[in-house]
Structures are given as structure tokens and as C-alpha cells.
């Protein structure tokens, strides 16, 4: 994680948590950029599974941060 991350200044989380959040953002950006109409079924399933994993991780991260 780079210190010049635009989200880092307003984000008091540790670097490991910021990295988790950044990975989820990257997965979402990747999904937004994907050409869904040209993907085969297996590709769509993998995309959905990756997004499900990212969502699960972000929810766990929110739980961690709010329970402190």
C-alpha cells in the first residue's frame, strides 16, 4: 500500500485494512470494466464469486472496525 493513496489521508485504518479495502475496490472496478455481454458462463460465475468474496471481506472489515 502506498502512502500516496488518496483514501489513506481520510482513513485512520492500519495499512493491512486499507489494503483489504483497496483490493475490494479493485475487484469492483474490474467488474465494472468487464464486458459482461461477451463473457461466457464460467467467466460470469468467477466474477460473481470474486465479488462475493470481496463483499464478505469488506463486511468483516466493517465489523472489525466498528467493534473496536
C-alpha positions in Angstrom: 0.0 0.0 0.0 1.4 3.4 -0.9 1.3 6.4 1.3 0.1 8.5 -1.6 -3.2 6.6 -1.7 -6.0 9.2 -1.9 -8.1 7.2 0.5 -5.4 6.9 3.2 -5.5 10.5 4.4 -9.1 10.3 5.4 -8.8 6.7 6.5 -7.4 6.0 10.0 -7.2 2.2 9.4 -4.0 0.4 9.5 -2.2 -0.4 6.2 -3.4 -4.1 6.2 -7.0 -3.0 6.5 -6.5 -0.3 3.8 -5.0 -3.0 1.6 -8.1 -5.2 2.0 -10.3 -2.3 1.2 -8.2 -1.4 -1.8 -8.4 -5.0 -3.1 -12.2 -4.9 -2.9 -12.2 -1.6 -4.8 -10.0 -3.1 -7.5 -12.4 -6.1 -7.8 -15.4 -3.7 -8.1 -13.6 -1.6 -10.7 -12.6 -4.7 -12.6 -16.2 -5.9 -12.6 -17.5 -2.5 -13.8 -15.0 -2.6 -16.7 -15.8 -6.1 -17.7 -17.6 -6.7 -21.0 -20.4 -8.8 -19.4 -22.1 -9.5 -22.7 -19.1 -11.2 -24.1 -18.2 -13.3 -21.1 -19.0 -17.0 -21.1 -20.9 -18.5 -18.2 -17.8 -19.7 -16.4 -16.3 -16.2 -16.6 -19.5 -14.7 -15.1 -19.5 -17.2 -12.3 -15.9 -16.4 -11.5 -16.7 -12.7 -11.5 -19.7 -13.1 -9.2 -17.6 -15.4 -6.8 -14.8 -12.8 -6.7 -17.3 -10.0 -5.9 -19.0 -12.2 -3.2 -15.6 -12.8 -1.6 -14.8 -9.1 -1.7 -18.2 -8.2 -0.2 -17.7 -10.7 2.6 -14.2 -9.3 3.4 -15.5 -5.7 3.4 -18.3 -6.7 5.8 -15.9 -8.4 8.1 -13.6 -5.3 7.9 -16.5 -3.1 8.9 -17.4 -5.4 11.8 -13.7 -5.3 12.9 -13.5 -1.5 12.7 -16.9 -0.9 14.4 -16.2 -3.3 17.3 -13.0 -1.5 18.3 
